[in-house]
Amino acid sequence: MRTLRYWKVILALVVVGVCGGLLGAAAALKLENQRQARRARGGVAGEWFRDRLVSQLQLTPEQAAAVGPILDRNGAELRSIVTNAVAQATQVGRRMDAEMRPLLTPDQQQRLDELTQRRERLREQWLNGERLSREQRERLRERLRQWWAERTNPPPALPGPK
């Protein structure tokens, strides 16, 4: 009698586990399908750009509907250009690393390898559609602001020998 209760409990746990797994798999498939549909439409960035454009230009619903196909058609071409540019930039970066490597000490070569691996991970994330977190975007914006400030307001020249 007692063994029967144990088996009932075990069977109930197995059923709950299987049902949970099936529900989890169904949810994961649904999310992946939504993600792929978003990518096909231009991704989150495409939706964000479209919404921002509609808002900033204060487009009427009719205008927004007419602009949509234009953005879709040209957005695919722009994504293609960006993807090709990223591939070309990667090739140039690898060539640059190969040319610099003989000039570096072993420690510097190791650091270059770490930087290269980091760059490759970021590239892979971008190609996989992974976007920057809010903190990463803010850090990037700040670095770009600093870089731009240095370019537009170069530091004063150091006084030369007298």
BELDA-V209443 format. One line per field, one symbol per residue. phi: phi as a letter, one per 30 degrees, with the letter a starting at -180 (. if undefined). psi: psi as a letter, one per 30 degrees, with the letter a starting at -180 (. if undefined). Layout:
phi: ???
psi: ???
This chain:
phi: .ddddedddddddddddddddddddddddddddddddddddjiddddddddddedddhddeddddddeddddddddddddddddddddddddddddddddeddcdeddddddddddddddddddddddidcddeddddddedddddddddddbddddddddc
psi: eeeeeeeeeeeeeeeeeeeeeeeeeeeeeeeeeeeeeeeefgleeeeeeeeeeeeefhkleeeeeefeeeeeefeeeeeeeeeeeeeeeeeeeeeeeeeeefflleeeeeeeeeeeeeeeeeeeeefggklkleeeeeeeeeeeeeeeeeefiklkkkklk.
